[in-house]
Amino acid sequence: MFKIPNQEYTAEFKDLAVKRVNDGLTAGAAARELGWVEQT
């Protein structure tokens, strides 16, 4: 089985994700916008 290595995200990147959701995006839409898989 292929394992994807863990990624580390900066505090600024995490803050941006939270801001997107607080601005009205769903968590899935914010994830897609930031290049994450929706389940993340």
PyMOL commands that set and color helices and strands:
alter all, ss='L'
color gray80, all
select helices_A, chain A and resi 11-22+27-34
alter helices_A, ss='H'
color red, helices_A
deselect
rebuild
show_as cartoon
